[in-house]
Amino acid sequence: MSEFAGRAAFVTGAGSGIGRAISLALAARGAFVWATDFDEASANGTAELIEQTGGHGTAVRLDVRHEAEWQTALALADSGDDALAVLVNCAGTFAITDTFSMPLDDFRRIMAVNVEGTFLGMKHAIPRIAKSGGGAVINISSLAGLKGMAGWTAYCGSKGATRMMTKAVALECAGLRNNVRVNSVHPGFVDTPALRKSIHDRGSQVVDPDEIAKTSVPIGVACSPAEVADTVCFLASDAARHITGAEIPIDGGMTAG
């Protein structure tokens, strides 16, 4: 497929899990992918996989909390042959801690990555996307951005903020008529290395996400990173040209009732 041929995509949190799957999917559809991650080795691993599967991309180390790093990374993207058309804000972090014992530094760290990182990405990438003729921003929020979850106060707050920032910026872009669409996706129970580590760390007797999903997800199966990536690619494509400011759950029915 070559629906994104001649266009570049900038993906944060590309080193593993959902971010890696999104990077591979966009590259498979013809995009040149700037695969960024706080962990440079992980970003390199994703870029290598892109090349091994016939795509094209480059790894860039990026700590999304720092504005100067965003400016440097996007300046590098400016130097590429393909115009920037897609931004995927996927970098994220979490901690499962009750509100009353959570250190303030942990709360601030989650907000810095999940909220400030997403804000900085939109602030600096959208003008570039608009200048190149338009495109799409997809912010990876979460089921936790749609419903409360005990023990996840900071994460829920950060992902709820991502959801509402998405809507606000979508309206700003619409008002500017800059041809940039902004949407959020809200994955539910996704089988990623981070999820498996979380299950293990909590001492669960059942560590297979699909086994847990049989009783916690209405359709009975865990989501795969590739399924999230397919939705992101749709939202990034011209087929979604009339969709902006939307929130798309990918949760097997977990928010249906």
PyMOL commands that set and color helices and strands:
alter all, ss='L'
color gray80, all
select helices_A, chain A and resi 17-28+40-52+67-78+99-101+104-131+143-145+153-176+193-201+209-216+225-236+238-240
alter helices_A, ss='H'
color red, helices_A
select strands_A, chain A and resi 7-11+32-37+56-61+83-89+135-140+180-187+247-250
alter strands_A, ss='S'
color yellow, strands_A
deselect
rebuild
show_as cartoon
